[in-house]
Amino acid sequence: MGVMLQIKDVPEDVHRVLKARAALEGVTLTEYARTTLVKAARRPSRAETIAALGRLEPVDLGETGAEAVRHVRDEHA
């Protein structure tokens, strides 16, 4: 069983949109909000993604980015 989360002061227009989206999917507003929050939590944030990219080892491709673009462009000319 999960924990309870209460969100106060949701703007009326936002509530209306979320309620309509839930209805279109045939679920309650609570279920729609829960599913949306679960999806958001499973996706890394921008800061988490940047940090993960910063931990990667650099790759030497043997040419600069400009050279790689020129090479591909010349192959397809």
KOLGUMAR-702642 format. One record per atom (N, C-alpha, C, O): z, x, y. Coordinates in steps of 0.2 Angstrom, whole numbers, padded with zeros to 4 digits, always signed. Layout:
KOLGUMAR-702642
ZXY ...
***
This chain:
KOLGUMAR-702642
+0000+0004-0006 +0000+0000+0000 +0000+0004+0006 +0003+0010+0006 -0004+0003+0011 -0004+0006+0017 +0001+0005+0022 +0006+0001+0021 +0001+0008+0028 +0005+0006+0033 +0002+0002+0038 -0004+0001+0038 +0007-0001+0042 +0004-0006+0047 +0002-0002+0054 +0006+0002+0056 -0003-0004+0057 -0005-0002+0063 -0007-0007+0068 -0011-0012+0066 -0003-0007+0073 -0005-0013+0078 -0008-0010+0084 -0005-0005+0087 -0013-0013+0087 -0016-0010+0093 -0016-0015+0098 -0018-0021+0097 -0013-0013+0104 -0012-0018+0109 -0017-0017+0115 -0020-0011+0115 -0018-0022+0119 -0022-0021+0125 -0029-0020+0124 -0032-0016+0127 -0032-0023+0118 -0039-0022+0117 -0043-0026+0122 -0041-0032+0122 -0047-0024+0126 -0051-0028+0130 -0054-0034+0127 -0057-0033+0121 -0054-0040+0130 -0057-0046+0127 -0064-0045+0125 -0066-0047+0119 -0068-0042+0129 -0075-0041+0127 -0076-0037+0120 -0080-0038+0116 -0072-0032+0120 -0072-0028+0114 -0070-0032+0108 -0073-0031+0102 -0064-0036+0108 -0062-0040+0103 -0067-0045+0101 -0068-0046+0095 -0071-0048+0106 -0076-0052+0104 -0082-0049+0100 -0084-0052+0095 -0084-0043+0102 -0089-0040+0098 -0087-0038+0091 -0090-0039+0087 -0081-0035+0091 -0078-0034+0084 -0078-0040+0079 -0079-0040+0074 -0075-0045+0082 -0074-0051+0078 -0081-0054+0076 -0082-0056+0071 -0086-0054+0081 -0093-0056+0079 -0096-0051+0073 -0099-0054+0069 -0095-0045+0074 -0097-0040+0069 -0094-0042+0062 -0097-0041+0057 -0088-0043+0062 -0084-0044+0056 -0087-0051+0053 -0088-0051+0047 -0088-0056+0057 -0091-0062+0054 -0098-0061+0051 -0099-0064+0046 -0102-0057+0055 -0109-0055+0052 -0108-0052+0045 -0113-0053+0041 -0103-0048+0044 -0102-0045+0038 -0098-0049+0033 -0097-0047+0027 -0096-0055+0035 -0092-0059+0030 -0085-0057+0029 -0083-0059+0023 -0082-0053+0033 -0075-0051+0032 -0071-0053+0038 -0073-0055+0043 -0064-0052+0037 -0060-0054+0042 -0060-0048+0048 -0062-0042+0046 -0058-0049+0053 -0057-0044+0059 -0053-0038+0056 -0054-0033+0057 -0047-0040+0053 -0043-0035+0050 -0047-0030+0045 -0046-0024+0046 -0050-0033+0041 -0054-0029+0036 -0059-0025+0039 -0061-0019+0037 -0063-0028+0044 -0068-0024+0048 -0065-0018+0051 -0068-0013+0051 -0060-0020+0055 -0056-0014+0058 -0054-0009+0054 -0054-0003+0055 -0051-0011+0048 -0048-0006+0043 -0054-0002+0041 -0054+0005+0040 -0060-0005+0039 -0065-0001+0036 -0068+0004+0041 -0070+0009+0040 -0069+0001+0048 -0071+0006+0053 -0066+0012+0054 -0069+0017+0055 -0060+0010+0054 -0055+0016+0055 -0055+0021+0049 -0055+0027+0050 -0056+0019+0043 -0057+0023+0037 -0063+0027+0038 -0062+0033+0037 -0068+0024+0040 -0075+0028+0041 -0074+0034+0046 -0076+0039+0045 -0071+0032+0052 -0070+0036+0057 -0065+0042+0055 -0067+0048+0057 -0060+0041+0051 -0055+0046+0049 -0058+0051+0044 -0056+0056+0044 -0063+0048+0040 -0066+0053+0035 -0071+0057+0038 -0073+0062+0035 -0074+0056+0044 -0079+0060+0047 -0075+0065+0052 -0071+0063+0055 -0077+0071+0051 -0074+0076+0055 -0075+0075+0063 -0081+0073+0065 -0071+0077+0067 -0072+0076+0074 -0076+0082+0076 -0078+0086+0073 -0078+0081+0082 -0083+0086+0085 -0079+0093+0085 -0082+0098+0084 -0073+0093+0087 -0069+0099+0087 -0068+0102+0080 -0068+0108+0080 -0067+0098+0075 -0066+0100+0068 -0073+0103+0066 -0073+0108+0063 -0078+0100+0068 -0085+0103+0066 -0086+0109+0069 -0088+0114+0066 -0085+0110+0075 -0086+0116+0079 -0081+0122+0076 -0084+0127+0075 -0075+0120+0075 -0071+0125+0072 -0073+0127+0065 -0073+0133+0063 -0076+0123+0061 -0078+0125+0054 -0084+0129+0055 -0085+0134+0051 -0089+0127+0059 -0095+0131+0061 -0093+0138+0063 -0096+0143+0061 -0087+0139+0067 -0085+0145+0069 -0083+0150+0064 -0082+0156+0065 -0080+0147+0058 -0078+0151+0053 -0083+0153+0048 -0082+0157+0044 -0089+0151+0049 -0095+0153+0045 -0097+0160+0046 -0097+0162+0052 -0099+0164+0041 -0102+0171+0042 -0109+0170+0045 -0113+0166+0043 -0111+0175+0050 -0117+0174+0053 -0122+0176+0047 -0121+0180+0042 -0128+0174+0048 -0134+0175+0043 -0139+0179+0047 -0142+0177+0052 -0141+0184+0044 -0147+0188+0047 -0153+0186+0044 -0154+0187+0038 -0158+0183+0047 -0164+0180+0045 -0169+0186+0046 -0175+0184+0044 -0168+0191+0049 -0173+0196+0049 -0177+0195+0055 -0182+0200+0057 -0177+0190+0059 -0181+0189+0065 -0177+0185+0070 -0172+0181+0068 -0178+0185+0076 -0175+0181+0081 -0177+0174+0081 -0182+0172+0077 -0174+0169+0084 -0176+0162+0084 -0183+0161+0087 -0187+0157+0084 -0184+0165+0092 -0191+0164+0095 -0196+0167+0091 -0202+0164+0090 -0195+0172+0087 -0200+0175+0082 -0201+0170+0076 -0207+0169+0074 -0196+0167+0074 -0196+0162+0069 -0201+0156+0071 -0205+0153+0067 -0199+0153+0077 -0203+0148+0080 -0211+0150+0080 -0215+0146+0078 -0212+0156+0083 -0219+0158+0084 -0222+0159+0077 -0228+0157+0076 -0218+0161+0072 -0221+0162+0065 -0223+0155+0062 -0229+0155+0060 -0219+0150+0063 -0220+0144+0060 -0226+0141+0064 -0230+0138+0061 -0226+0141+0070 -0231+0138+0075 -0238+0141+0073 -0243+0138+0072 -0238+0148+0072 -0244+0151+0070 -0247+0149+0063 -0253+0149+0062 -0242+0148+0058 -0244+0146+0052 -0247+0139+0052 -0252+0137+0048 -0245+0135+0056 -0248+0128+0057 -0253+0127+0062 -0255+0121+0063 -0256+0132+0065 -0261+0132+0070 -0268+0131+0067 -0273+0130+0070 
***
